[in-house]
Amino acid sequence: MRINKYSIERDIIEQLEKIEAEYHIKIILAVESGSRAWGFPSQDSDYDVRFLYCHEPDWYLSVFNKRDVIELPIDGLLDINGWDIQKALALLKQSNPALMEWLASPIQYLDVKDVIEPIRDLSQEAFLPLASCHHYLSMAKTHLKVISQCKQVNIKKYLYSLRPILCCRWVIEKGNQPPMLFSDLLSAFLPEGELLADIDELLRIKQNSNETDQVNRNPGIETFLSDEMKRLALLLPAKQMKLDNELVDQFFRKTLKNIYA
């Protein structure tokens, strides 16, 4: 399938503008997540667009809980949904890995920098290495379990296992948020050799195939994944304190003032 990238991007911007008008919100960040942001999309990969938004201040002054996500039905290749800034900041306090990756995505469709840059700075303070490692190891374990039960493997199952393993190693060794691009993780940790050659071949196949395509199982990759999972589980960082609630509340109020002053 040949995809017109520029046409898709125009469609994404149009959809975001419609969302702003329909929901009476201000979108402050819209990015690509998933395989496209990680650098290994298939020919027919969805565009997983994720956004952060704000309502006007009075919207938050309510006795009743309100819906804090906006989810559009999947439309062709477009999978678009977003989180309200109040929800996002609460999750930032928990060092939510998905949100951390949205803030670091290399593919941005909309970025209100004077609002988002302070949030990115806060995310560095909020980063919890132990929580991040648990997330990435759990993700790798889930995909590796599926792989172990297959005769042939969906290509992305290998990549969706390898990336979190290398992300966990990054966190343990460097103590900060891992890079989004899979290629940066490979450069940091895997030397030239058979394993890297096998992974490069997987990447080549995936970029020239469809999401459902499969390959024969690779014992070398699976051994690496299993061994690294066990090794990293013994090296987990210490638990760290979360950001103070009042600090996050103050940041929330300041963000609204910056947008609607």
C-alpha positions as CSV (number, residue, x, y, z in Angstrom):
1,M,0.0,0.0,0.0
2,R,1.4,3.4,-1.0
3,I,0.5,6.1,1.5
4,N,0.6,9.8,0.6
5,K,2.3,11.1,3.7
6,Y,1.5,14.8,3.1
7,S,-2.2,14.1,2.4
8,I,-2.4,12.1,5.7
9,E,-0.7,14.9,7.6
10,R,-3.2,17.4,6.2
11,D,-6.1,15.1,7.2
12,I,-4.6,15.0,10.7
13,I,-4.4,18.7,11.1
14,E,-8.0,19.1,9.8
15,Q,-9.2,16.5,12.3
16,L,-7.5,18.3,15.1
17,E,-9.1,21.6,14.1
18,K,-12.5,20.0,14.0
19,I,-11.9,18.6,17.5
20,E,-11.0,22.0,18.8
21,A,-14.2,23.5,17.4
22,E,-16.5,20.7,18.4
23,Y,-15.3,20.3,22.0
24,H,-14.4,24.0,22.6
25,I,-10.9,23.1,23.6
26,K,-7.3,24.2,22.9
27,I,-5.0,21.5,21.8
28,I,-1.5,22.2,23.1
29,L,0.3,19.1,21.8
30,A,-0.4,16.6,19.0
31,V,2.2,13.9,18.2
32,E,2.7,10.6,16.6
33,S,3.1,7.6,19.0
34,G,3.8,3.9,18.5
35,S,5.8,2.4,15.6
36,R,6.0,5.5,13.5
37,A,7.5,7.5,16.4
38,W,9.8,4.7,17.2
39,G,11.2,4.5,13.7
40,F,9.9,1.2,12.4
41,P,6.5,1.5,10.7
42,S,5.1,-1.0,8.3
43,Q,3.8,0.0,4.9
44,D,0.3,0.0,6.3
45,S,0.9,1.2,9.9
46,D,-1.8,3.3,11.4
47,Y,-1.1,6.9,12.3
48,D,-1.5,6.8,16.1
49,V,-2.1,10.5,16.8
50,R,-2.1,11.5,20.5
51,F,-2.9,15.0,21.8
52,L,-3.1,17.0,25.0
53,Y,-5.8,19.7,25.4
54,C,-7.2,22.3,27.8
55,H,-10.7,23.5,28.4
56,E,-11.4,27.0,29.5
57,P,-10.8,27.5,33.3
58,D,-14.5,27.5,34.2
59,W,-14.9,24.0,32.8
60,Y,-12.9,22.7,35.7
61,L,-15.0,24.4,38.3
62,S,-17.6,21.8,38.6
63,V,-19.2,19.7,41.4
64,F,-19.3,16.7,39.0
65,N,-16.6,14.6,37.3
66,K,-16.4,15.1,33.6
67,R,-15.0,13.1,30.8
68,D,-11.3,13.8,30.5
69,V,-10.5,12.0,27.2
70,I,-11.5,12.5,23.6
71,E,-11.5,9.4,21.5
72,L,-12.4,9.4,17.8
73,P,-13.4,6.2,16.0
74,I,-10.6,4.8,14.0
75,D,-10.9,6.2,10.4
76,G,-8.9,4.3,7.9
77,L,-5.3,4.8,8.9
78,L,-6.1,7.5,11.5
79,D,-6.3,6.6,15.2
80,I,-6.7,9.9,17.1
81,N,-7.3,10.4,20.8
82,G,-6.2,12.8,23.5
83,W,-6.1,13.6,27.2
84,D,-7.2,16.6,29.1
85,I,-4.3,18.5,30.7
86,Q,-5.6,17.8,34.2
87,K,-5.6,14.1,33.6
88,A,-2.2,14.4,31.9
89,L,-0.6,16.2,34.8
90,A,-2.0,13.6,37.3
91,L,-0.4,10.9,35.2
92,L,2.8,12.8,34.8
93,K,3.1,12.7,38.6
94,Q,3.0,8.9,38.3
95,S,5.7,9.1,35.6
96,N,3.2,7.5,33.1
97,P,5.4,6.0,30.3
98,A,2.9,6.6,27.5
99,L,2.7,10.3,28.4
100,M,6.5,10.6,28.7
101,E,6.8,9.2,25.2
102,W,4.2,11.6,23.8
103,L,6.2,14.5,25.2
104,A,9.4,13.1,23.6
105,S,7.9,12.1,20.2
106,P,10.1,13.1,17.2
107,I,6.9,13.5,15.1
108,Q,4.9,16.6,16.0
109,Y,1.7,17.8,14.3
110,L,1.1,20.7,16.8
111,D,3.2,22.0,19.6
112,V,2.4,25.2,21.6
113,K,6.0,25.5,22.8
114,D,5.5,28.1,25.5
115,V,3.0,25.8,27.2
116,I,4.6,22.4,26.4
117,E,8.2,23.1,27.1
118,P,7.5,23.7,30.8
119,I,5.6,20.5,30.9
120,R,8.6,18.7,29.3
121,D,10.8,20.2,31.9
122,L,8.5,19.0,34.7
123,S,8.4,15.5,33.2
124,Q,12.2,15.3,33.8
125,E,11.6,16.0,37.5
126,A,8.7,13.6,37.6
127,F,10.5,10.7,36.0
128,L,10.5,7.6,38.2
129,P,13.1,5.1,37.0
130,L,11.7,2.1,38.9
131,A,8.1,2.6,37.5
132,S,9.6,3.0,34.0
133,C,11.5,-0.2,34.3
134,H,8.5,-2.1,35.6
135,H,6.5,-0.9,32.6
136,Y,9.1,-1.8,30.0
137,L,9.8,-5.2,31.5
138,S,6.1,-6.0,31.7
139,M,5.6,-5.0,28.1
140,A,8.6,-7.2,26.9
141,K,7.4,-10.1,29.0
142,T,3.9,-9.9,27.5
143,H,5.1,-10.0,23.9
144,L,7.7,-12.7,24.6
145,K,5.1,-14.9,26.0
146,V,3.1,-14.6,22.8
147,I,6.2,-15.3,20.7
148,S,6.9,-18.5,22.7
149,Q,3.6,-19.9,21.7
150,C,3.9,-19.3,18.0
151,K,5.4,-21.3,15.1
152,Q,5.8,-18.1,13.1
153,V,6.0,-14.6,14.6
154,N,4.4,-11.4,13.7
155,I,7.4,-9.1,13.0
156,K,6.4,-6.4,15.3
157,K,6.2,-8.8,18.3
158,Y,10.0,-9.1,18.2
159,L,10.4,-5.3,17.8
160,Y,7.8,-4.6,20.5
161,S,9.9,-6.9,22.8
162,L,13.3,-5.6,21.9
163,R,12.5,-1.9,22.3
164,P,11.2,-2.1,25.9
165,I,14.2,-4.3,26.9
166,L,16.6,-1.8,25.6
167,C,14.5,1.1,27.1
168,C,14.8,-0.7,30.5
169,R,18.5,-1.0,30.1
170,W,18.8,2.7,29.2
171,V,16.9,3.7,32.4
172,I,19.1,1.4,34.6
173,E,22.4,2.6,33.1
174,K,21.6,6.2,32.4
175,G,18.8,7.1,34.9
176,N,16.6,9.1,32.6
177,Q,13.9,8.8,30.0
178,P,15.0,6.5,27.1
179,P,15.1,7.9,23.5
180,M,12.1,7.3,21.3
181,L,14.0,6.1,18.2
182,F,14.8,2.4,18.2
183,S,17.9,3.1,16.2
184,D,19.3,5.2,19.1
185,L,18.8,2.3,21.5
186,L,20.5,-0.1,19.1
187,S,23.5,2.3,18.7
188,A,23.8,2.6,22.4
189,F,23.8,-1.0,23.4
190,L,24.3,-3.5,20.5
191,P,27.7,-3.9,18.8
192,E,28.1,-5.1,15.3
193,G,27.5,-8.8,15.1
194,E,24.9,-11.5,14.3
195,L,22.3,-10.2,16.7
196,L,22.4,-6.7,15.4
197,A,22.4,-8.1,11.8
198,D,19.3,-10.1,12.5
199,I,17.5,-7.1,14.0
200,D,18.5,-4.9,11.1
201,E,17.0,-7.6,8.8
202,L,13.7,-7.5,10.8
203,L,13.6,-3.8,10.4
204,R,14.2,-4.0,6.7
205,I,11.4,-6.6,6.3
206,K,8.9,-4.7,8.5
207,Q,9.4,-1.4,6.6
208,N,8.6,-3.2,3.3
209,S,5.8,-5.4,4.6
210,N,2.3,-5.2,6.1
211,E,1.4,-5.2,9.8
212,T,0.2,-8.8,9.8
213,D,3.3,-10.3,8.0
214,Q,5.2,-13.0,9.9
215,V,8.7,-14.4,10.0
216,N,10.3,-17.7,11.2
217,R,11.2,-17.7,14.9
218,N,14.7,-16.5,15.7
219,P,16.4,-18.4,18.6
220,G,19.2,-15.8,18.9
221,I,16.8,-12.9,19.4
222,E,14.7,-14.9,21.8
223,T,17.7,-16.0,23.9
224,F,18.8,-12.4,24.1
225,L,15.4,-11.2,25.2
226,S,15.0,-13.9,27.8
227,D,18.6,-13.4,29.2
228,E,18.3,-9.6,29.3
229,M,14.9,-9.8,31.0
230,K,16.4,-11.9,33.8
231,R,19.5,-9.8,34.1
232,L,17.8,-6.4,34.2
233,A,15.2,-7.7,36.7
234,L,18.1,-8.0,39.2
235,L,19.3,-4.4,38.6
236,L,16.2,-2.4,39.1
237,P,16.7,1.1,40.5
238,A,15.6,2.2,44.0
239,K,12.1,3.6,44.5
240,Q,11.9,7.4,44.3
241,M,9.6,10.1,45.7
242,K,6.8,11.4,43.5
243,L,6.3,15.1,42.9
244,D,4.4,17.0,45.6
245,N,0.6,17.3,44.9
246,E,0.6,21.1,45.5
247,L,3.5,21.6,43.0
248,V,1.5,19.8,40.3
249,D,-1.7,21.8,41.2
250,Q,0.2,25.0,41.0
251,F,1.6,24.0,37.6
252,F,-1.9,23.1,36.4
253,R,-3.2,26.6,37.3
254,K,-0.2,28.3,35.8
255,T,-0.7,26.3,32.5
256,L,-4.4,27.5,32.3
257,K,-3.3,31.1,32.9
258,N,-0.7,30.9,30.1
259,I,-3.3,29.7,27.6
260,Y,-6.3,31.8,28.6
261,A,-4.8,34.9,30.1
